[in-house]
Amino acid sequence: MRWRKQAMKYVYRLESISHPGQRHIGITGDSRRRLKQHNSSDSHHTAKCKPWKPVLVIRFEDDGRADAFERYLKYGSGHAFAKHHLC
């Protein structure tokens, strides 16, 4: 039997250091690389509020669950939950 290394996905929440109160939620396979991209203006959406710091990073082994959790945090009741209860 061969074991296949399963890729992990990370759902993360960033907070702007220069613009307190500005937050960003995303998903990635490499959380460190993605933070560097946000802080080096490689991400058009977050460039104006850099630098960013991570306030929450959750690792998922299941891509579907990671995608669903990111969507939950970005929209509707999940957005409200994240705004009030996550760092």
Sequence and secondary structure as in RCSB ss.txt:
>XXXX:A:sequence
MRWRKQAMKYVYRLESISHPGQRHIGITGDSRRRLKQHNSSDSHHTAKCKPWKPVLVIRFEDDGRADAFERYLKY
GSGHAFAKHHLC
>XXXX:A:secstr
        EEEEEEEESSSTT EEEEEES HHHHHHHHHTT STTTGGG  EEEEEEEEES HHHHHHHHHHHHS
HHHHHHHHHH  
